[in-house]
Amino acid sequence: MDKNSVVKIEPVDTEFNEQRVSDVRGVNWDGCMLKVHVEFDNVEEPVYVCFFGVDGFRVLDEFDLNEFWWADNADLTWLCTVKEGGWLSLEKTRSGFLSDPEGLTEYLIAGNTECVSILTTAPPTIIYASKNALNSN
């Protein structure tokens, strides 16, 4: 992948689609689940984006992901799947990348300053205080 590669992204449909930008407040990896804590200006409760089947993740300053901000739909979402030109595309070019890339999906959580890229075999689950197993009234 070179610096002129085209990045193609697709927004992930969530209950927070009206939010355009998030703040990444924390990333927790316990060896089984990746939990990313995000906050929004108009949402009072904490929101967690949880991933199982994680092959890898990275946290980068949004400045270092400049090519993503020119992609179609980039201004429409804070959570997207990266269809082409992202981290997974880069990893596929490395001879040392031994994971099966056909079984992986790349997700990007775009924050105001930090962004999280996730390579996973499963879609994310979004959890927040008013919608969880403890509050299922």
N, C-alpha and C positions, 0 to 999 in steps of 0.2 A: 504494500500500500504506500503510495507516495503522497506528498502534501497536497496534490491537486485532485485526489480522489473525491468522488461525490459521496456525500453522506445522505442516506435515505432513512427517515424515521417515520414511525406511525404512532399517534397518540394511543395510550391505553385508556379504555373507558373505565372511569372510576366514579365514585360518589362525589369526588372533589374536582370534577372537570371544569367547573367555573373558576377554579384557582389556576392562575397562570404560572406563578413562581412560588417555590417553597424555600424554606431554610432547612438545611440538613443540620440537625442538632446532635445526632449521635449515630454511631454504627456499632453494632454488637454482633460478633460472630462467636457462637458456642460450639462449633464443629459440626452442628446439625442444621441450625437455622441462622440465617442472616436477618437481623432486625435493624431497619433504618428508621430512626425517629425524624419525622419532618414536621414543620410548623408552617402555618399559613397566617397571613395578616387577619383574615376574617373568620378564622376558626379558633375557638377558645381552647378546645381539648387537644391533647397530643394525638398525633396520628402515627401509626407504625406500619411500614411496608415490610412484610415478612416474605422471605424466600427460602424454600427447601430445594434440595437437589442442586446446590451451588457448586459450581466447578471453580469459580474464581470471582473476585471482586476487587475493585480499586477505587480509591478516593482521590480526586484531582481537583485543583483549583479550576474554576470555570474558565479562567484565562487560558489554561492549557488545552482547552477543548474548543478553540475558536471555530474550527470547521463545522461544528454542530450547529452553531447559531445562524449559519447561512442556509441550513437545510429547510426544505419545505416543511411546514407545520411546526417548526421549532418554537414559534411564538404562541402556539395553541395549547401547550401542555407542560407539565412538570414531570410527567412519567410517560416514557415512550419505549417502544421496541425499536431497536436499531436494525434495520433490514439490510443495510449495505454501508460499507465504508467506516465502520467503527472499530472498536477494540477486537472483536471476534474476527473481523476481516484481517486485521493485522496479525493476530495469532495464527490464523490459518496459513500464513506465508512462512512461518518458522518451522524448520525441520524438527525441532525439539518439542513442538506442541503435540502431545500424544493423545489428547482427548478426542472423542468423535465429534467433530464440529457440526455434523448433521443433526445431532440430538440436542444441540445447545441453542438457546435464544439469548440475545443480548438485550438487557434493559438498561435504561439510563434514567436516573433521578436527577433532575436539573435543579440545583439550588442557586441562591443568590451569589454565593461565593464557592461553596464546595459542591461537587457533583459526584455521584456514585454510579459506577458501571458494574453490572452484574452479569455473569455468564451462568446460566442455569438451565435445568431440564424441565422446570415447572413454572407456571405463571405465579405472580405474586398474590398474596392475600393481604388485604388492608384491614387493620384493626384500629378501632378508636374507642374511647371510654363508653360512649352511649350505645355502642354496638359490639358487645362481646358476650361470651358465654355466661358471665356473672350477672349481666343485665339483660336477660332475655325475656323480660316481662311482656 
